[in-house]
């Protein structure tokens, strides 16, 4: 139910709320790839490259480690 809530918040222009929700979920479940993807897309959309970089690195590590 998390991702539909985030999509609704983004559609309503509540980017900060969506970001807080996704960051909390990603911290609680760092291996949840759909949450990580949504958070990476949000960071890209708002131009937060510093926050995006570690998630991209984690995704490459997962790919190279055979988790994806």
N, C-alpha and C positions, 0 to 999 in steps of 0.2 A: 504494500500500500504506500510505501515511501515514495517511489518514483512518480506515481500519478499526482501525489501531493506537491512534489517539487515542480512538476510540469505546470500545475495550476498556479503555483506561486510565481513562476517565471512569466506565465501568460498575463498575470495580473500586475506585473512589474515589481513584484516583491522579491527582488534578487537577493537582498541581504538575508531575508528569511529562508529562502531556498539554499543559500550558501551555508547558513548555520545548520540547517537540517542535514545537508549532505556531509558537511565536515564532521558532525557528530556521528553520523552513520559510518563514515569511512574510518573514523577513529575506533569505533566499537567493532567493526568488521573489516579490517584492512584487506582481506582476501576476497571481498565481495566485488567481483568485476563489474557488474552493472552499476553499482554505486560509484566505483572509481571512474568508470566511463562518464557518468553524468557529471561528476565533480570536475573531471578534466575538461569537459565541454563548457561547463560554467566558467571555469578559470580562463579558458581560451576566449570566451565571449566577452568577459570583462577585462581582458588584457593583463591578467595577473600571471605573468610568466614565471616569477619566482615561486609561486605556489604550484604551478603546473609542472615544473621540471622534475621534482621528486616523484610525482605520480607517473610521469612518462618513464623515468628510470625504473620504477617498480614494475611497470608493465613489461618493459624489455627484459627485466630479470625473470619475471614469471614466464615469458615466452621462451627465453633461453634455458630456463630450468625445467621446461616441459609441463608447466602447470596450466598452460593455455592450449 
